[in-house]
Structures are given as C-alpha cells and as structure tokens.
C-alpha cells in the first residue's frame, strides 16, 4: 500500500519566507516603506469589504497606520500606486485586484 506524500504547510511557508523575506520594501523620495510578503487569512475579509476604489483603505491595511501616515506625506499619483501594487504582486505572487487577495497558481 503506497501512501501519498503529505504536504507540510509550515515547511512550504518557511521556504517562501526564506525566498522572499518577511517584508517587501520600496522607496519613495528617500523614505523606505515595507509591505508584508504574506497576508493573514482574515485580511481577505477586510479586503473584500473595501470598495474597489478605496486605495487609502488598501494601503492602510498593507502599510499599517504609522507607515500610511508617512506615505500620505508624499506627492504620489494613482498611476504610481498602481505601478507599486503591480511590482508587489509580481515579486510576492500576491494579487490584490478587485479588492480581494489571492495568489497566483
């Protein structure tokens, strides 16, 4: 009788975090910010409740209150934010489109 290999979630998470690190950093006007490379499961509920046009809500969730306040002090366009989120998605495998988080398969 053969046994199917068991998937170890903790080992897979450790591999992802080793490859990506726990934080994804970006710079704006010399100020450094960081986003999580993984979101907790309950973040999906919060993201789902956000209006699709609520960039501030999304950024507050990702950055946290303190970083979001610093981020808001910079002159940044919607296109800048879109490019930032696209780079974040590309580098972490996280998709934040349509106000819901998912990962690429």
PAZAPA-4460 file (N, C-alpha, C; in steps of 0.05 Angstrom, whole numbers, plus 32768, in hexadecimal, padded with zeros to 4 digits):
% residues 105
    n_x    n_y    n_z   ca_x   ca_y   ca_z    c_x    c_y    c_z   seq   type   mol
   8011   7FE8   8000   8000   8000   8000   8012   8019   8000     1      X     A
   800E   802A   7FEC   801E   8042   7FEB   800F   8059   7FF8     2      X     A
   801F   806B   8004   8013   8082   8012   801A   809B   8001     3      X     A
   8007   80AC   7FFD   800C   80C5   7FEF   801C   80D7   8001     4      X     A
   802F   80E5   7FF5   8040   80F7   8005   802E   810C   8013     5      X     A
   8036   8112   802B   8028   8126   803B   8033   8142   8035     6      X     A
   8022   8155   8031   8029   8171   802C   802D   817E   8047     7      X     A
   8044   8189   804C   804B   8196   8066   8048   81B5   8062     8      X     A
   8033   81C0   806C   802E   81DD   8069   8044   81ED   8075     9      X     A
   804C   81E6   808D   8061   81F5   809B   807B   81F5   808B    10      X     A
   8082   81DE   8080   809B   81DD   8070   8098   81EE   8056    11      X     A
   8081   81ED   804A   807D   81FD   8031   807E   821B   8038    12      X     A
   8072   8223   804E   8072   823F   8057   808F   8247   805C    13      X     A
   809E   8236   806A   80BA   823C   8070   80CA   8240   8057    14      X     A
   80C5   822F   8043   80D3   8232   8029   80CC   824D   801B    15      X     A
   80B2   8254   801C   80AA   826D   800F   80B7   8285   801D    16      X     A
   80B6   8284   8038   80C2   829A   8047   80E0   829C   8044    17      X     A
   80ED   8285   8042   8109   8285   803D   8110   8291   8022    18      X     A
   8100   828B   800E   8104   8296   7FF3   80FD   82B3   7FF1    19      X     A
   80E7   82BC   7FFE   80DE   82D7   7FFB   80E5   82E9   8012    20      X     A
   80E9   82DE   802A   80EC   82EF   8042   80D0   82F4   804D    21      X     A
   80CF   82FF   8065   80B5   8305   8071   80A9   831F   8068    22      X     A
   80BA   8331   805E   80B0   834B   8056   80BA   8351   803A    23      X     A
   80AA   8360   802A   80B1   8369   800F   80B4   8387   8011    24      X     A
   80CB   8391   800B   80D1   83AE   800F   80CF   83BD   7FF4    25      X     A
   80C7   83D7   7FF7   80C9   83E9   7FE1   80D1   8405   7FEB    26      X     A
   80DB   8415   7FDA   80E4   8430   7FE1   80D5   8445   7FD2    27      X     A
   80CF   845B   7FE0   80C2   8472   7FD4   80CF   848B   7FDF    28      X     A
   80DB   849A   7FCE   80E8   84B3   7FD6   80FC   84AF   7FED    29      X     A
   810A   8498   7FED   811E   8493   8001   8112   8486   801B    30      X     A
   80F8   8484   801D   80EA   8479   8034   80E5   845B   802D    31      X     A
   80EC   8449   803F   80E9   842C   803A   80D0   8422   8049    32      X     A
   80C1   8412   803A   80A8   8406   8045   80AA   83E8   8041    33      X     A
   809A   83D9   804F   809A   83BC   804B   807D   83B1   804D    34      X     A
   8078   839D   803D   805F   838F   803C   8064   8372   8043    35      X     A
   8050   8364   804E   8054   8348   8055   8055   8337   803B    36      X     A
   8066   8323   803C   8067   8311   8024   8051   82FC   8026    37      X     A
   8045   82F9   803D   802E   82E7   8040   8019   82F6   8051    38      X     A
   8000   82F2   804A   7FEA   82FE   8059   7FDB   82E9   8069    39      X     A
   7FD2   82F0   8081   7FC3   82DC   8091   7FA8   82D7   8083    40      X     A
   7F9D   82C0   8089   7F84   82B7   807C   7F6D   82CC   8081    41      X     A
   7F6C   82D8   8098   7F56   82EA   809E   7F58   8304   808E    42      X     A
   7F70   8309   8082   7F73   8321   8071   7F61   8320   8059    43      X     A
   7F5A   8308   804F   7F49   8305   8038   7F2D   8311   803E    44      X     A
   7F23   830C   8056   7F09   8317   805E   7F0A   8336   805D    45      X     A
   7F1F   8341   8068   7F22   835E   8069   7F24   8369   804C    46      X     A
   7F35   835C   803C   7F38   8364   8020   7F1D   8363   8011    47      X     A
   7F0E   834D   8016   7EF5   8349   8009   7EE0   835F   8010    48      X     A
   7EE3   836A   8028   7ED0   837F   8031   7ED7   839A   8026    49      X     A
   7EEF   839D   801B   7EF8   83B7   8011   7EEA   83BC   7FF6    50      X     A
   7EE3   83D5   7FF1   7EDA   83DE   7FD7   7EF1   83DB   7FC4    51      X     A
   7EED   83D1   7FAB   7F03   83CE   7F98   7F13   83E8   7F93    52      X     A
   7F08   83FF   7F98   7F15   8418   7F93   7F23   8423   7FAD    53      X     A
   7F21   8414   7FC3   7F2C   841E   7FDD   7F4A   8418   7FDF    54      X     A
   7F5A   8427   7FD1   7F77   8424   7FD2   7F82   8429   7FEE    55      X     A
   7F77   843D   7FFB   7F81   8443   8016   7F7B   842B   8029    56      X     A
   7F64   841F   8027   7F5E   8408   8038   7F71   83F1   8032    57      X     A
   7F76   83EC   8019   7F88   83D6   8011   7FA4   83DC   801C    58      X     A
   7FAE   83F4   8017   7FC9   83FB   8020   7FCB   83FB   803E    59      X     A
   7FB6   8404   804D   7FB7   8403   806A   7FB9   83E6   8074    60      X     A
   7FAA   83D4   8067   7FAB   83B8   806F   7FC7   83AD   806A    61      X     A
   7FD3   83B3   8053   7FED   83A8   804D   8004   83B5   805C    62      X     A
   8003   83CF   805E   8019   83DE   806B   8017   83E0   8089    63      X     A
   7FFE   83E0   8093   7FFA   83E5   80B0   7FF7   8403   80B3    64      X     A
   7FEC   840C   80CA   7FE5   8428   80CE   7FFE   843A   80CD    65      X     A
   8014   8433   80DA   802B   8444   80DC   8038   8449   80C1    66      X     A
   803C   8433   80B2   8048   8436   8097   8035   8444   8084    67      X     A
   801B   843F   8087   8008   844C   8075   8008   846A   8079    68      X     A
   800B   8473   8092   800D   848F   8098   8025   849C   808A    69      X     A
   803C   848E   808D   8054   8498   807F   8051   8498   8061    70      X     A
   8045   8483   8056   8040   8480   803A   802F   8497   8030    71      X     A
   801B   849F   803F   8009   84B4   8037   8016   84D0   8036    72      X     A
   802E   84D2   8041   803C   84EC   8041   804A   84F0   8026    73      X     A
   804B   84DC   8015   8058   84DE   7FFB   8044   84E4   7FE5    74      X     A
   804D   84F1   7FD0   803D   84F7   7FB9   803F   84DF   7FA6    75      X     A
   8029   84D0   7FA5   8029   84B7   7F95   800F   84B5   7F85    76      X     A
   8012   84AB   7F6D   7FFA   84A9   7F5B   7FEE   848D   7F5D    77      X     A
   7FD6   848B   7F52   7FC8   8471   7F51   7FD9   845E   7F40    78      X     A
   7FE5   8468   7F2B   7FF6   8457   7F1A   800E   844D   7F29    79      X     A
   801A   845E   7F3A   8030   8455   7F4B   8027   843E   7F5D    80      X     A
   8010   8441   7F69   8006   842C   7F7B   8000   8412   7F6B    81      X     A
   7FF5   8415   7F53   7FF0   83FE   7F43   800A   83EF   7F3C    82      X     A
   801F   83FE   7F34   8038   83F2   7F2E   8044   83E5   7F47    83      X     A
   8041   83F1   7F5D   804B   83E5   7F77   803D   83CB   7F7C    84      X     A
   8023   83CA   7F7A   8013   83B2   7F80   801A   839C   7F6B    85      X     A
   801F   83A4   7F52   8026   8390   7F3E   8041   8384   7F44    86      X     A
   8054   8394   7F4D   806F   838A   7F54   806D   8378   7F6C    87      X     A
   805D   8380   7F80   8058   836F   7F98   804C   8354   7F90    88      X     A
   8038   8354   7F7F   802B   833C   7F76   803F   832A   7F67    89      X     A
   804F   8336   7F56   8062   8327   7F46   8077   831A   7F58    90      X     A
   8081   8329   7F6B   8097   831F   7F7C   808E   830B   7F92    91      X     A
   8076   830E   7F9B   806C   82FD   7FB2   8059   82E8   7FA9    92      X     A
   804E   82EA   7F91   8039   82D7   7F88   801E   82DE   7F93    93      X     A
   801B   82F5   7F9F   8001   82FD   7FAB   7FF2   830E   7F97    94      X     A
   7FD9   8309   7F93   7FC8   8319   7F82   7FB3   8327   7F93    95      X     A
   7FB2   8342   7F90   7F9F   8351   7FA0   7F89   835E   7F8F    96      X     A
   7F86   8355   7F77   7F71   8360   7F66   7F55   835A   7F6F    97      X     A
   7F42   836A   7F67   7F26   8367   7F6D   7F21   8365   7F8C    98      X     A
   7F32   8372   7F9C   7F2F   8373   7FB9   7F2E   8358   7FC6    99      X     A
   7F3C   8345   7FBA   7F3F   832B   7FC8   7F5B   8321   7FC4   100      X     A
   7F66   8315   7FD8   7F81   830B   7FD6   7F80   82EE   7FCC   101      X     A
   7F92   82E8   7FBA   7F95   82CD   7FB1   7FB2   82CA   7FA9   102      X     A
   7FBA   82B1   7FA5   7FD5   82AD   7F9B   7FD4   829F   7F80   103      X     A
   7FE9   82A4   7F70   7FEA   8297   7F56   7FEE   827A   7F5A   104      X     A
   7FE2   826A   7F47   7FE7   824E   7F49   7FFD   8245   7F37   105      X     A
***
